[in-house]
Amino acid sequence: TVACGIAVLTLSKTNFNCSNVGNPMVSLEVKDNDGNKAYCSTTITVQDIIAPTALCKNATVQLDATGNVTVPGSAVDNGSSDVCGIAALTLSKTNFNCSNVGSHLVSLEVRDNSGNKTYCSSTLTVQDNIAPTAVCQNATVQLDATGNVTVPASAVNNGSTDACGIAALAQSETAYDCTPPAASAV
């Protein structure tokens, strides 16, 4: 206030953007009608209260040789954005193993640099495309009284493995009789 009237109020800074989020100090210049000036300082609180835009896409991931995969939020992100920047993309579930093969609905949390959050959902498909390791051994079997023998695959298996388990063992030939094996080409 001033007895002869205020002519102009001027702030040292009037435009703010994302780089000013917080409590910047500004100076107020008060100029009266006679040209006299006085100053005071104050804090302006600049807030970003606008949530980011969350955009999701469906994704497919592969288990590794140990039967595990860790999925980052970026795997299902489809260009989420925020004018003040994205701080983190976080999935509701990130660690998958053999028991998770198939499709899962996951939620992506998009958090901006000011802590505002928004969410979107995506279908994440977990696949096991790693072939098992087949380990064979020689086997000696005896023909029965009728001149026949059936050899199970387990007789030639020598510890075949797969991180997600072995569903079945099979071999190219299981029944043998008195007929000599075909001669192999040398």
Buried (B, 14 or more C-beta within 10 A) or exposed (E): EEEEEEBEEEEEEEEBEBEEBEEBEBEEEBBBEEEEEEEEEEEBEBEBEEBBBBBBEEBEBEBEEEBEBEBEBEBBBEEBEBEBEBBEBBBBEBEBBBEBBEEBEBBBBBBBBBEBBBEBBBBBEBEBEBEBEBEEEEEEEEEEEEEEEEBEBEBBBEEBEBBBEEEEBEBEEEEBEEEEEEEEEE
